[in-house]
């Protein structure tokens, strides 16, 4: 399913960058999927620059190309989980 695909992509990114956690919210409104992803990182995470954050966004978006619905994608990064829940 589209949801499984999204969660798999997010978990792959979480492992790749050694994020502490991730929270994914998906809702369908008409023919649009609204996807919000929060990556929680710490000092062991491999993400330091704005450019790398945009690379993660590009990776996630491009790997969702199989999903035929219109996508509204918001990806956030935080070091404090309280901003993600």
Number of C-alpha atoms within 10 A of each C-alpha: 6 14 14 9 13 21 17 12 15 21 15 13 18 18 12 11 15 17 22 17 16 21 16 17 13 16 12 12 9 8 10 13 19 16 17 16 21 20 22 22 21 14 11 10 16 13 17 9 9 9 10 12 15 12 12 17 17 12 14 19 17 10 12 16 10 9 14 11 15 13 16 13 14 13 16 15 17 15 16 13 16 8 11 18 9
